[in-house]
Every structure is written in structure tokens, then in C-alpha cells.
Amino acid sequence: MSAGHGHGDHHGGNKGVALLISLLALVLAFSETLGKGAQTNALAMNIEASNLWAFFQAKTIRQTVLRTAAEEVSIAEKGEAAKKQVDKWRETAQRYQNEPETGEGRDQLAARAKEAEKKRDRSMAAYHHYEVASAAVQIAIVLASASIIAEIAALVWVAGALGGIGIVFCLIGAFWPTAVHLF
């Protein structure tokens, strides 16, 4: 009788471990999906920042060319037409610096590029936390599975703890990605 009773307890324990593995797989699915989303967003924000900085550089080149031309003409030419052209070039060069109505002045482009960089950095931080969560949960699944074969209860506890760590890192990635720095 005791052998049958022990077998029944073991079978019930396996159900609990199977449920744990199912929950760990669910956490793994979330961490992988959220991680890929964060990675994709980081790449998009990196491209956005690069494009904005390229636009910023183009405006800088245009601005420098206009200022140089204005200086050359103002030194070489003394007529009214030359003065008007110099004033026009200087006005355009100043507009390249600050265009709040279009958001395409150098000041606005730099601010937008820096904001895109912040978003990129936040997404990359979240991605790293999701990766740590995925690794912890994958190891937890392996340990929980091994506990069934090895019949070592401690493996289930370690698997549960690693699953908890995975959940914590998912939450950090979702809500506070820059609060913890691992890399």
C-alpha cells in the first residue's frame, strides 16, 4: 500500500512541476516577445537619430556655405545689390539655425536627434533585461524538467526562484529599464 501511496504523491508532484513549467513557458513567451519588440524599437530609434543627425550636418554645411559666401561678397563688393544679397544669405543662414515652425532648424534637429537617442537607449536597456529574463526562465524550465527525472525537490525550488527572477527582469524591462545596469 505504501508503494502505491508514494506513487500517487509523486504523480501529483509531477502535475505541480508540469504546471510550473507551463507558467515558466508563458513568462518565456512574454520576455521573448517583449525583447524582440524592444530590440526592433531600438533599431528604429537608432535609424531615426542617425537620419536626424545627417539632416543636422547637411544644414550645418548649407549654413557654413552661406555664411562664407556672405563674408566674401561683403568684403569684395560694396554696392547696394551686394548688400541685399549678403543680408538675404545671412537671414537664410540664421533660419537654418532655428526653424521652430517646421522643426527643421539645427536647434530643433539636434533636440529631436537627442530624444531619439534617449528612446533608443531606453529600448536597448529594456531589451537587455528581457534577455536576462529569458535566460533565467530557460534555465528554470530545464531544471524543473530535470527535477521530474532526478526526483530532486530542490531543483523545483531553484527553478521557481529563477522563474521569479525572470518575472522581475521582465517587469524591470517594461517599467524601469534604466534603473538597473547590468551591461
C-alpha positions as CSV (number, residue, x, y, z in Angstrom):
1,M,0.0,0.0,0.0
2,S,2.7,2.5,0.9
3,A,4.4,1.9,-2.5
4,G,1.1,2.8,-4.3
5,H,0.6,5.8,-2.0
6,G,4.1,7.1,-2.7
7,H,3.5,6.7,-6.4
8,G,0.3,8.8,-6.1
9,D,2.2,11.6,-4.3
10,H,4.9,11.5,-6.9
11,H,2.4,11.8,-9.7
12,G,0.7,14.7,-8.0
13,G,4.1,16.4,-7.7
14,N,4.7,15.9,-11.4
15,K,1.5,17.8,-12.1
16,G,2.7,20.6,-10.0
17,V,6.0,20.7,-11.8
18,A,4.2,20.5,-15.2
19,L,2.1,23.5,-14.1
20,L,5.3,25.3,-13.1
21,I,6.9,24.5,-16.5
22,S,3.8,25.8,-18.2
23,L,3.9,29.1,-16.3
24,L,7.6,29.4,-17.0
25,A,7.0,28.9,-20.7
26,L,4.4,31.6,-20.5
27,V,6.9,34.0,-18.9
28,L,9.4,33.0,-21.6
29,A,7.0,33.8,-24.4
30,F,6.3,37.2,-22.9
31,S,10.0,38.0,-22.3
32,E,11.0,36.9,-25.8
33,T,8.1,38.9,-27.5
34,L,8.8,42.0,-25.4
35,G,12.5,41.6,-26.0
36,K,12.1,41.5,-29.8
37,G,9.8,44.5,-29.7
38,A,12.3,46.5,-27.6
39,Q,15.1,45.4,-30.0
40,T,13.1,46.5,-33.0
41,N,12.2,49.8,-31.4
42,A,15.9,50.4,-30.5
43,L,16.9,49.8,-34.1
44,A,14.2,52.1,-35.4
45,M,15.2,54.9,-33.0
46,N,18.9,54.4,-33.9
47,I,18.0,54.9,-37.6
48,E,15.8,58.0,-36.7
49,A,18.7,59.5,-34.7
50,S,21.1,58.9,-37.5
51,N,18.8,60.4,-40.1
52,L,18.3,63.5,-37.9
53,W,22.0,63.9,-37.3
54,A,22.6,63.6,-41.0
55,F,20.0,66.3,-41.7
56,F,21.6,68.4,-39.0
57,Q,25.0,68.0,-40.7
58,A,23.5,69.0,-44.1
59,K,22.0,72.1,-42.5
60,T,25.4,72.9,-41.0
61,I,27.1,72.6,-44.3
62,R,24.5,74.8,-46.0
63,Q,24.8,77.4,-43.2
64,T,28.6,77.4,-43.5
65,V,28.5,77.9,-47.2
66,L,26.0,80.8,-47.0
67,R,28.0,82.5,-44.2
68,T,31.2,82.1,-46.2
69,A,29.6,83.5,-49.3
70,A,28.2,86.4,-47.4
71,E,31.6,87.2,-45.9
72,E,33.3,87.0,-49.2
73,V,30.7,89.3,-51.0
74,S,30.6,91.8,-48.1
75,I,34.4,92.2,-48.3
76,A,34.7,92.3,-52.1
77,E,31.5,94.1,-53.2
78,K,30.3,97.5,-51.8
79,G,27.1,98.0,-53.9
80,E,23.5,98.0,-52.7
81,A,22.7,94.8,-54.6
82,A,25.6,93.0,-52.9
83,K,24.5,94.2,-49.5
84,K,20.9,92.9,-50.2
85,Q,22.3,89.5,-51.2
86,V,24.5,89.3,-48.2
87,D,21.6,90.2,-45.9
88,K,19.5,87.5,-47.6
89,W,22.2,84.9,-47.2
90,R,22.7,85.8,-43.5
91,E,19.0,85.6,-42.9
92,T,18.8,82.2,-44.5
93,A,21.8,81.0,-42.6
94,Q,20.1,82.2,-39.3
95,R,16.9,80.4,-40.4
96,Y,18.9,77.2,-40.8
97,Q,19.8,77.5,-37.2
98,N,16.3,77.9,-35.8
99,E,13.1,77.0,-37.6
100,P,10.5,76.3,-34.9
101,E,7.6,76.4,-37.4
102,T,9.0,73.5,-39.4
103,G,11.1,71.8,-36.7
104,E,13.9,71.6,-39.2
105,G,16.4,74.1,-37.8
106,R,19.7,72.9,-36.4
107,D,18.4,73.6,-32.9
108,Q,15.3,71.5,-33.4
109,L,17.1,68.7,-35.3
110,A,19.6,68.3,-32.5
111,A,16.8,68.2,-29.9
112,R,14.9,65.6,-31.9
113,A,18.0,63.5,-32.5
114,K,18.9,63.5,-28.8
115,E,15.3,62.5,-28.0
116,A,15.5,59.6,-30.4
117,E,18.8,58.6,-28.8
118,K,17.2,58.5,-25.4
119,K,14.4,56.3,-26.7
120,R,16.9,54.1,-28.4
121,D,18.9,53.8,-25.2
122,R,15.8,53.0,-23.1
123,S,14.7,50.3,-25.6
124,M,18.2,48.7,-25.6
125,A,18.2,48.7,-21.8
126,A,14.8,47.0,-21.8
127,Y,16.0,44.5,-24.4
128,H,18.9,43.5,-22.2
129,H,16.6,43.0,-19.2
130,Y,14.3,40.8,-21.3
131,E,17.2,38.8,-22.5
132,V,18.3,38.2,-18.9
133,A,14.7,37.2,-18.1
134,S,14.6,34.8,-21.0
135,A,17.9,33.2,-19.9
136,A,16.7,32.8,-16.3
137,V,13.4,31.2,-17.4
138,Q,15.0,28.9,-19.9
139,I,17.3,27.6,-17.2
140,A,14.3,27.3,-14.9
141,I,12.5,25.2,-17.4
142,V,15.4,22.9,-17.8
143,L,15.8,22.5,-14.0
144,A,12.1,21.9,-13.5
145,S,12.1,19.2,-16.2
146,A,15.2,17.6,-14.7
147,S,13.5,17.5,-11.3
148,I,10.9,15.1,-12.7
149,I,13.6,12.6,-13.8
150,A,16.0,13.1,-11.0
151,E,13.3,13.4,-8.3
152,I,15.2,16.2,-6.6
153,A,12.8,18.6,-5.0
154,A,15.5,21.3,-4.7
155,L,15.6,21.6,-8.5
156,V,11.9,22.7,-8.4
157,W,12.7,25.3,-5.8
158,V,15.6,26.6,-7.8
159,A,13.5,26.6,-11.0
160,G,10.8,28.6,-9.2
161,A,13.4,31.1,-7.9
162,L,14.8,31.5,-11.4
163,G,11.3,31.9,-12.8
164,G,10.7,34.7,-10.2
165,I,14.0,36.3,-11.3
166,G,12.7,36.1,-14.9
167,I,9.5,37.8,-13.9
168,V,11.4,40.5,-12.0
169,F,13.6,41.3,-15.0
170,C,10.5,41.4,-17.3
171,L,9.0,44.0,-15.0
172,I,12.2,46.0,-14.9
173,G,12.4,45.9,-18.7
174,A,8.8,47.0,-19.0
175,F,8.7,49.7,-16.4
176,W,12.2,50.7,-15.2
177,P,14.7,49.7,-17.9
178,T,17.3,52.2,-17.0
179,A,17.1,51.6,-13.2
180,V,19.3,48.5,-13.2
181,H,22.5,48.5,-15.2
182,L,24.0,45.0,-15.9
183,F,25.9,45.7,-19.1
